[in-house]
Amino acid sequence: MPYYVFRLGMFKVLEKQGEWASFKEAKAHTNELRKTLDPKTGDKYKMIFAENEIAAQDTLMAERELDQRLSGDDW
């Protein structure tokens, strides 16, 4: 399974930056891309390991459930 790198822009728009077979190469490329980010844009770069590009996009776009143990005034 390959590693995918996506740019996550405004309004959760995904833009594929590349695909790599090894973690080391994907991580190095992601770190280089993150150095070029303008903090004012709010964009992010995400790396994900997935079966295919569609599965990677689905995982990145999925809403995660709030862990009730970490929410509320008790925390």
N, CA, C and O atoms as CSV, one atom per row, in Angstrom:
chain,resi,resn,atom,element,x,y,z
A,1,MET,N,N,0.840,-1.183,0.000
A,1,MET,CA,C,0.000,0.000,0.000
A,1,MET,C,C,0.884,1.245,0.000
A,1,MET,O,O,1.897,1.292,0.698
A,2,PRO,N,N,0.508,2.230,-0.767
A,2,PRO,CA,C,1.317,3.450,-0.846
A,2,PRO,C,C,0.956,4.488,0.213
A,2,PRO,O,O,-0.079,4.404,0.874
A,3,TYR,N,N,1.831,5.449,0.347
A,3,TYR,CA,C,1.607,6.620,1.188
A,3,TYR,C,C,1.199,7.768,0.277
A,3,TYR,O,O,1.819,7.997,-0.762
A,4,TYR,N,N,0.166,8.481,0.667
A,4,TYR,CA,C,-0.330,9.616,-0.105
A,4,TYR,C,C,-0.119,10.891,0.692
A,4,TYR,O,O,-0.215,10.892,1.920
A,5,VAL,N,N,0.168,11.970,-0.010
A,5,VAL,CA,C,0.293,13.276,0.622
A,5,VAL,C,C,-0.726,14.194,-0.040
A,5,VAL,O,O,-0.785,14.310,-1.264
A,6,PHE,N,N,-1.535,14.849,0.812
A,6,PHE,CA,C,-2.571,15.759,0.333
A,6,PHE,C,C,-2.406,17.120,0.979
A,6,PHE,O,O,-1.960,17.238,2.121
A,7,ARG,N,N,-2.773,18.135,0.231
A,7,ARG,CA,C,-2.895,19.476,0.788
A,7,ARG,C,C,-4.357,19.652,1.149
A,7,ARG,O,O,-5.237,19.479,0.305
A,8,LEU,N,N,-4.617,19.992,2.391
A,8,LEU,CA,C,-5.974,20.211,2.874
A,8,LEU,C,C,-6.185,21.710,2.949
A,8,LEU,O,O,-5.662,22.380,3.840
A,9,GLY,N,N,-6.961,22.232,2.000
A,9,GLY,CA,C,-7.169,23.663,1.894
A,9,GLY,C,C,-8.447,24.122,2.563
A,9,GLY,O,O,-9.088,23.390,3.316
A,10,MET,N,N,-8.794,25.369,2.258
A,10,MET,CA,C,-10.027,25.940,2.805
A,10,MET,C,C,-11.216,25.089,2.412
A,10,MET,O,O,-11.245,24.506,1.328
A,11,PHE,N,N,-12.179,25.023,3.283
A,11,PHE,CA,C,-13.412,24.279,3.054
A,11,PHE,C,C,-13.154,22.798,2.812
A,11,PHE,O,O,-13.923,22.141,2.109
A,12,LYS,N,N,-12.073,22.265,3.393
A,12,LYS,CA,C,-11.716,20.856,3.303
A,12,LYS,C,C,-11.565,20.366,1.860
A,12,LYS,O,O,-12.007,19.268,1.521
A,13,VAL,N,N,-10.953,21.170,1.036
A,13,VAL,CA,C,-10.666,20.772,-0.337
A,13,VAL,C,C,-9.326,20.037,-0.342
A,13,VAL,O,O,-8.312,20.575,0.103
A,14,LEU,N,N,-9.332,18.808,-0.846
A,14,LEU,CA,C,-8.117,18.003,-0.902
A,14,LEU,C,C,-7.456,18.137,-2.260
A,14,LEU,O,O,-8.119,18.114,-3.297
A,15,GLU,N,N,-6.135,18.277,-2.237
A,15,GLU,CA,C,-5.356,18.357,-3.467
A,15,GLU,C,C,-4.173,17.395,-3.324
A,15,GLU,O,O,-3.288,17.603,-2.494
A,16,LYS,N,N,-4.172,16.345,-4.142
A,16,LYS,CA,C,-3.109,15.342,-4.051
A,16,LYS,C,C,-1.769,15.952,-4.444
A,16,LYS,O,O,-1.649,16.614,-5.475
A,17,GLN,N,N,-0.759,15.714,-3.598
A,17,GLN,CA,C,0.583,16.221,-3.837
A,17,GLN,C,C,1.516,15.135,-4.353
A,17,GLN,O,O,2.539,15.427,-4.971
A,18,GLY,N,N,1.158,13.881,-4.097
A,18,GLY,CA,C,2.006,12.792,-4.566
A,18,GLY,C,C,1.700,11.484,-3.880
A,18,GLY,O,O,0.858,11.399,-2.986
A,19,GLU,N,N,2.416,10.458,-4.329
A,19,GLU,CA,C,2.233,9.095,-3.830
A,19,GLU,C,C,3.608,8.445,-3.751
A,19,GLU,O,O,4.393,8.545,-4.694
A,20,TRP,N,N,3.910,7.779,-2.636
A,20,TRP,CA,C,5.213,7.159,-2.428
A,20,TRP,C,C,5.050,5.746,-1.889
A,20,TRP,O,O,4.076,5.429,-1.207
A,21,ALA,N,N,6.018,4.915,-2.209
A,21,ALA,CA,C,5.995,3.526,-1.748
A,21,ALA,C,C,6.569,3.384,-0.342
A,21,ALA,O,O,6.216,2.452,0.381
A,22,SER,N,N,7.456,4.304,0.049
A,22,SER,CA,C,8.083,4.168,1.368
A,22,SER,C,C,7.689,5.323,2.287
A,22,SER,O,O,7.460,6.451,1.849
A,23,PHE,N,N,7.621,4.999,3.573
A,23,PHE,CA,C,7.287,5.992,4.588
A,23,PHE,C,C,8.328,7.103,4.621
A,23,PHE,O,O,7.987,8.284,4.691
A,24,LYS,N,N,9.586,6.720,4.569
A,24,LYS,CA,C,10.673,7.686,4.697
A,24,LYS,C,C,10.596,8.771,3.617
A,24,LYS,O,O,10.740,9.956,3.917
A,25,GLU,N,N,10.370,8.372,2.373
A,25,GLU,CA,C,10.280,9.339,1.274
A,25,GLU,C,C,9.050,10.230,1.422
A,25,GLU,O,O,9.127,11.443,1.225
A,26,ALA,N,N,7.918,9.625,1.769
A,26,ALA,CA,C,6.677,10.393,1.924
A,26,ALA,C,C,6.796,11.396,3.069
A,26,ALA,O,O,6.362,12.540,2.937
A,27,LYS,N,N,7.371,10.982,4.174
A,27,LYS,CA,C,7.532,11.854,5.330
A,27,LYS,C,C,8.471,13.023,5.013
A,27,LYS,O,O,8.203,14.162,5.395
A,28,ALA,N,N,9.567,12.734,4.315
A,28,ALA,CA,C,10.514,13.788,3.953
A,28,ALA,C,C,9.847,14.809,3.036
A,28,ALA,O,O,10.035,16.013,3.213
A,29,HIS,N,N,9.079,14.348,2.070
A,29,HIS,CA,C,8.398,15.265,1.157
A,29,HIS,C,C,7.348,16.097,1.899
A,29,HIS,O,O,7.221,17.298,1.661
A,30,THR,N,N,6.604,15.458,2.789
A,30,THR,CA,C,5.589,16.165,3.572
A,30,THR,C,C,6.234,17.258,4.420
A,30,THR,O,O,5.713,18.371,4.498
A,31,ASN,N,N,7.347,16.951,5.047
A,31,ASN,CA,C,8.040,17.943,5.876
A,31,ASN,C,C,8.535,19.117,5.040
A,31,ASN,O,O,8.463,20.262,5.486
A,32,GLU,N,N,9.034,18.853,3.840
A,32,GLU,CA,C,9.479,19.933,2.954
A,32,GLU,C,C,8.303,20.819,2.552
A,32,GLU,O,O,8.427,22.043,2.521
A,33,LEU,N,N,7.159,20.199,2.244
A,33,LEU,CA,C,5.976,20.972,1.874
A,33,LEU,C,C,5.494,21.833,3.040
A,33,LEU,O,O,5.077,22.975,2.842
A,34,ARG,N,N,5.551,21.292,4.243
A,34,ARG,CA,C,5.089,22.033,5.424
A,34,ARG,C,C,5.946,23.270,5.685
A,34,ARG,O,O,5.457,24.253,6.242
A,35,LYS,N,N,7.200,23.232,5.295
A,35,LYS,CA,C,8.077,24.393,5.472
A,35,LYS,C,C,7.656,25.557,4.583
A,35,LYS,O,O,7.971,26.707,4.888
A,36,THR,N,N,6.957,25.281,3.501
A,36,THR,CA,C,6.563,26.316,2.547
A,36,THR,C,C,5.200,26.928,2.852
A,36,THR,O,O,4.781,27.868,2.176
A,37,LEU,N,N,4.505,26.408,3.860
A,37,LEU,CA,C,3.150,26.879,4.159
A,37,LEU,C,C,3.133,28.301,4.715
A,37,LEU,O,O,3.994,28.697,5.501
A,38,ASP,N,N,2.146,29.037,4.289
A,38,ASP,CA,C,1.885,30.366,4.850
A,38,ASP,C,C,0.855,30.170,5.967
A,38,ASP,O,O,-0.259,29.730,5.683
A,39,PRO,N,N,1.183,30.478,7.220
A,39,PRO,CA,C,0.259,30.235,8.328
A,39,PRO,C,C,-1.070,30.978,8.192
A,39,PRO,O,O,-2.066,30.580,8.797
A,40,LYS,N,N,-1.090,32.035,7.418
A,40,LYS,CA,C,-2.312,32.823,7.269
A,40,LYS,C,C,-3.369,32.104,6.443
A,40,LYS,O,O,-4.553,32.418,6.563
A,41,THR,N,N,-2.971,31.143,5.606
A,41,THR,CA,C,-3.928,30.470,4.724
A,41,THR,C,C,-4.754,29.419,5.454
A,41,THR,O,O,-5.893,29.151,5.073
A,42,GLY,N,N,-4.196,28.830,6.486
A,42,GLY,CA,C,-4.904,27.774,7.199
A,42,GLY,C,C,-4.794,26.421,6.516
A,42,GLY,O,O,-5.417,25.455,6.957
A,43,ASP,N,N,-4.011,26.336,5.445
A,43,ASP,CA,C,-3.824,25.061,4.757
A,43,ASP,C,C,-2.947,24.131,5.585
A,43,ASP,O,O,-2.177,24.573,6.438
A,44,LYS,N,N,-3.078,22.825,5.313
A,44,LYS,CA,C,-2.287,21.806,5.992
A,44,LYS,C,C,-1.858,20.768,4.977
A,44,LYS,O,O,-2.482,20.617,3.927
A,45,TYR,N,N,-0.796,20.055,5.292
A,45,TYR,CA,C,-0.385,18.899,4.504
A,45,TYR,C,C,-0.568,17.668,5.368
A,45,TYR,O,O,-0.138,17.636,6.521
A,46,LYS,N,N,-1.206,16.659,4.806
A,46,LYS,CA,C,-1.472,15.420,5.525
A,46,LYS,C,C,-0.901,14.246,4.759
A,46,LYS,O,O,-1.037,14.169,3.538
A,47,MET,N,N,-0.265,13.333,5.469
A,47,MET,CA,C,0.235,12.104,4.876
A,47,MET,C,C,-0.616,10.954,5.404
A,47,MET,O,O,-0.947,10.906,6.588
A,48,ILE,N,N,-0.969,10.025,4.506
A,48,ILE,CA,C,-1.814,8.916,4.922
A,48,ILE,C,C,-1.414,7.644,4.181
A,48,ILE,O,O,-1.036,7.690,3.010
A,49,PHE,N,N,-1.498,6.532,4.861
A,49,PHE,CA,C,-1.212,5.211,4.320
A,49,PHE,C,C,-2.556,4.580,3.997
A,49,PHE,O,O,-3.378,4.384,4.892
A,50,ALA,N,N,-2.791,4.261,2.731
A,50,ALA,CA,C,-4.097,3.734,2.352
A,50,ALA,C,C,-3.975,2.776,1.169
A,50,ALA,O,O,-2.977,2.761,0.448
A,51,GLU,N,N,-5.021,1.984,1.000
A,51,GLU,CA,C,-5.067,0.998,-0.072
A,51,GLU,C,C,-5.054,1.650,-1.453
A,51,GLU,O,O,-4.416,1.154,-2.381
A,52,ASN,N,N,-5.767,2.768,-1.574
A,52,ASN,CA,C,-5.807,3.497,-2.845
A,52,ASN,C,C,-6.136,4.961,-2.558
A,52,ASN,O,O,-6.392,5.341,-1.415
A,53,GLU,N,N,-6.125,5.777,-3.615
A,53,GLU,CA,C,-6.329,7.213,-3.438
A,53,GLU,C,C,-7.717,7.545,-2.908
A,53,GLU,O,O,-7.874,8.456,-2.095
A,54,ILE,N,N,-8.711,6.818,-3.362
A,54,ILE,CA,C,-10.088,7.073,-2.907
A,54,ILE,C,C,-10.231,6.759,-1.421
A,54,ILE,O,O,-10.871,7.511,-0.686
A,55,ALA,N,N,-9.637,5.649,-0.976
A,55,ALA,CA,C,-9.688,5.293,0.447
A,55,ALA,C,C,-8.967,6.348,1.286
A,55,ALA,O,O,-9.407,6.679,2.387
A,56,ALA,N,N,-7.870,6.867,0.768
A,56,ALA,CA,C,-7.129,7.914,1.488
A,56,ALA,C,C,-7.979,9.168,1.635
A,56,ALA,O,O,-8.044,9.758,2.713
A,57,GLN,N,N,-8.628,9.572,0.555
A,57,GLN,CA,C,-9.481,10.759,0.608
A,57,GLN,C,C,-10.665,10.550,1.556
A,57,GLN,O,O,-11.012,11.443,2.328
A,58,ASP,N,N,-11.278,9.377,1.493
A,58,ASP,CA,C,-12.404,9.092,2.384
A,58,ASP,C,C,-11.995,9.173,3.847
A,58,ASP,O,O,-12.728,9.716,4.674
A,59,THR,N,N,-10.834,8.636,4.162
A,59,THR,CA,C,-10.357,8.662,5.544
A,59,THR,C,C,-10.080,10.093,6.001
A,59,THR,O,O,-10.432,10.466,7.121
A,60,LEU,N,N,-9.461,10.883,5.154
A,60,LEU,CA,C,-9.153,12.271,5.526
A,60,LEU,C,C,-10.405,13.124,5.676
A,60,LEU,O,O,-10.428,14.053,6.484
A,61,MET,N,N,-11.436,12.822,4.914
A,61,MET,CA,C,-12.657,13.631,4.942
A,61,MET,C,C,-13.669,13.160,5.996
A,61,MET,O,O,-14.641,13.861,6.275
A,62,ALA,N,N,-13.448,11.995,6.573
A,62,ALA,CA,C,-14.390,11.440,7.547
A,62,ALA,C,C,-14.418,12.282,8.817
A,62,ALA,O,O,-13.377,12.707,9.318
A,63,GLU,N,N,-15.599,12.512,9.318
A,63,GLU,CA,C,-15.760,13.216,10.590
A,63,GLU,C,C,-15.461,12.236,11.720
A,63,GLU,O,O,-16.000,11.130,11.753
A,64,ARG,N,N,-14.613,12.644,12.627
A,64,ARG,CA,C,-14.270,11.781,13.755
A,64,ARG,C,C,-15.203,12.080,14.914
A,64,ARG,O,O,-15.563,13.229,15.173
A,65,GLU,N,N,-15.581,11.020,15.598
A,65,GLU,CA,C,-16.470,11.183,16.746
A,65,GLU,C,C,-15.695,11.741,17.930
A,65,GLU,O,O,-14.531,11.404,18.143
A,66,LEU,N,N,-16.352,12.591,18.687
A,66,LEU,CA,C,-15.758,13.182,19.868
A,66,LEU,C,C,-15.659,12.131,20.969
A,66,LEU,O,O,-16.638,11.448,21.271
A,67,ASP,N,N,-14.487,12.002,21.561
A,67,ASP,CA,C,-14.296,11.097,22.687
A,67,ASP,C,C,-14.883,11.763,23.929
A,67,ASP,O,O,-14.368,12.783,24.387
A,68,GLN,N,N,-15.936,11.203,24.465
A,68,GLN,CA,C,-16.650,11.804,25.589
A,68,GLN,C,C,-15.778,11.899,26.841
A,68,GLN,O,O,-16.034,12.739,27.704
A,69,ARG,N,N,-14.770,11.068,26.952
A,69,ARG,CA,C,-13.880,11.144,28.110
A,69,ARG,C,C,-13.040,12.408,28.092
A,69,ARG,O,O,-12.553,12.838,29.137
A,70,LEU,N,N,-12.858,13.015,26.913
A,70,LEU,CA,C,-12.000,14.178,26.783
A,70,LEU,C,C,-12.766,15.481,26.599
A,70,LEU,O,O,-12.168,16.524,26.334
A,71,SER,N,N,-14.068,15.426,26.737
A,71,SER,CA,C,-14.859,16.638,26.511
A,71,SER,C,C,-15.540,17.076,27.800
A,71,SER,O,O,-15.653,16.309,28.756
A,72,GLY,N,N,-15.977,18.285,27.803
A,72,GLY,CA,C,-16.732,18.802,28.949
A,72,GLY,C,C,-15.850,19.544,29.926
A,72,GLY,O,O,-14.651,19.723,29.710
A,73,ASP,N,N,-16.473,19.968,31.002
A,73,ASP,CA,C,-15.793,20.788,31.995
A,73,ASP,C,C,-14.855,19.984,32.905
A,73,ASP,O,O,-13.981,20.555,33.556
A,74,ASP,N,N,-15.039,18.668,32.949
A,74,ASP,CA,C,-14.220,17.839,33.829
A,74,ASP,C,C,-12.787,17.737,33.355
A,74,ASP,O,O,-11.896,17.438,34.149
A,75,TRP,N,N,-12.552,17.972,32.110
A,75,TRP,CA,C,-11.225,17.838,31.546
A,75,TRP,C,C,-10.496,19.086,31.777
A,75,TRP,O,O,-9.336,19.205,31.381
